[in-house]
Amino acid sequence: MKTQLMVKSLAHACMWILFSTFMGLSHAEDQSALANKIESVDFSTLPGGRVSIRVKTTEPLVNAPAGFTLSDPARIALDFPKVGNGLAKNNISAGQGELKSITLAQAKDRTRMVLNLTKNVGYTTSLSGNELTVMLQANAAGAATVVETKFSEPALGSQQNAISNVDFARGKNGEGRIIVDLSDPNSAINIKQKGKTITVDFVNTDVPANLQRRLNVTNFNTPVIYVDTMKQGNNGRMVIEPKGNWEHSAYQADKKFIIDVRQVVEDPNKLVRGNKPGYNGEKLSLNFQNIEVRSVLQVIADFTGLNIITSDTVSGNLTLRLKDVPWDQALDIITQSKGLAMRKTGNVIIVAPAEELAAKEKQALEAIQQIDDLEPLRTEVFTLKYMKAESLTNILSDPKQKILSKRGSAVLDPRTNTVFVQDTPKYLEQVQAIINRTDVPVRQVMIESRLVIADDKYGKALGARFGVTQTSTPGRSSSTISGSTGNRPTGSTATTITQGNHNGAVQTALTNQFFGGNAVLTSSDGQPDLQTNLPVANAFGSFAYSLFHLPAGLLLNLELTAMESDKRGKVVSSPRVTTANQHKAKIAQGTEIPYLEASSSGAATVSFKPAVLSLEVTPQITPDDKIIMDIDVKKDRVGQLFGLNQIPSIDTQNIQTQVLVGNGETAVLGGIYEQIERDEVDKVPFFGDLPVMGNLFKRKTKQNDKTELLIFITPKLMDDNLGLR
């Protein structure tokens, strides 16, 4: 029987992304362009389980290389800017302490060195001439795991830097993202993971007083609960407290330093910890000829460091040949081929026949059920702060998805907003967990809408009135010619044209009267005596002229009227309302128009029709502080009056939509642009077409109106003390 076990280097999915940018260009081309290169890499084991890695370069480095760590798999990455790979290989096997191997990758003017570890350890770096020493620390037995990473070293002679802003956001995949704005991209940063917290030290960096605070980011629904930023001596410190199982990564883009904290969902049947589906274990090669199954399981246990418990009923031999297969996939193949099943709890794997494990699990479930039926009941009192007791009782007593056991019950006291729950301790803990998630203050949002109506109206009109009248017997009277011009308002004194007879008596021949700003020429009997009557309505000015010819006894009347108007205006309506998350709010202001409505008996009753400016909105706040809004904005006003009863119409402008807008951002919901252009000519047939003189027989009107309506919406989140964020 021949057994061969060979471990192959595996780049985890995360590390593959990190290396992909470094393998795009030719390695030979990059080496020839850089004067400084890595000449040698040596390592040795020191007392206490420490490992010393010595990297020698052609020229001394200006600063120690910046680095970052990955927790699953355990990796330390160091970046050497403007340094090439002078070695003839990219992979170096180590096998010293926690160091398994070293991988080098070069792209353009940078070389990345990755230290592949068996588990996470802290490290320090030091420079001495052209030699860099990386010291891997060893964790003491029973001590809390502390992994420290020098993300970036300070530049020589650097001045004190500052943090200008600290922000938090939810990533696309639900990760918590802490974003720190730095004043200098070369700031020195140390990252330390101790137990269940992440500590980030910004060396020689000032933290303004307004940023020294705690960010409670529980409502973002990410693994991060709190982010504390503080000043510690000359340094700035940030403490990140996540919850549950998580992993983190850090990177920097110019002056922005970003830490992502991702949740790791533990599958009890999954052998390798991580979020990615499929098999993620390190690869191995197996070549077995008729070997006992128990022996193969022992080989995998030695390789992975896990504890594998094999049932006494597992027996038989197998022949197996696997090459470059993840070890978790190899274990899955072995168990399936022999009808076995496995269950993982922590770092212990139990392997047994599938029927045997199913029987044991059934017995365990039956025992739990018996405990639920026999365990004494307890009564717990839950006093709610923000949630109504009736709502919690409805949740606990929902028949479709009952949370309490079949013996449990819930009774509410609306006066004190208290719920009394009686059940076993296990179910009472579930009720407390539900209250912790639901009995929280509802977030508030203020929504402001702006309706802007801008109009530009221009109009011009020109009209004429013309007539010839026989006033007396020809040849008997002298003539008097008078004319009038001017811009005369309504109610001004009329101009009178008179004639005299042989006896010197004076009688009025014609009176020019004005009604509503329009001149009306009349004869002695008071009736209009005109051949054309095309004046401009509501004219702002007129020119009137009368000529009396005595030999012919004729009176020539001529009046020109004109109007020109240019109007520009803007109307801004801005309703605003504050409401709770997912609660509808409405605000309205306006008038109600009465009208008569016939009833079934024939009598008329007075009804009212509202004409208001209103804003109706239902907001929903997303975890990343954006707001989804169902909006109904309406602006009504009284229009024209119709009929003998002067029934009014309503001019309405309305928009109904759903939008997603960021906090404090303004979105344009819609707009209506209307333009009216009109040229009108009223004229007497034939005479109105005559050159020049035709203007006395026509009326011209020109209109050019532009109206534009724009509707804006701006939501703003409010913090717990009702202030705007």
Disulfide bonds with the S-S distance in Angstrom:
none
